[in-house]
């Protein structure tokens, strides 16, 4: 059985079976985009961007 974890914008992770209905369309979109990228033969994206201003404070406020 395939298990997918979906990251929420405010931090945290939902298991796919616990995903709120309003995020279901995002799972389908991500699956289609991931398949297209994989099938294109393009290299994996491994570069990270710098955090947005205030990210450290937000992360601390959320308890991470």
C-alpha positions, 0 to 999 in steps of 0.5 A, a space after each residue: 500500500 502506498 502511503 503519502 504524507 502531505 505537508 501543510 503550509 502552516 507546518 505539520 504533515 497529514 497522512 493521505 487518508 487524514 487529509 482535509 477535503 479542501 487539499 484533495 485537489 492539491 494531491 492530484 495536481 502534485 501527482 500529475 506534476 511529479 509524473 510529468 517531471 519524472 517522465 521528462 528525464 529532467 534531473 531532480 531539484 535539489 537546490 534549496 532557497 533561503 528562508 523567507 524573512 521572518 521564517 525563523 520567528 514563525 517556526 519558533 512560534 509554531 514550536 518547531 
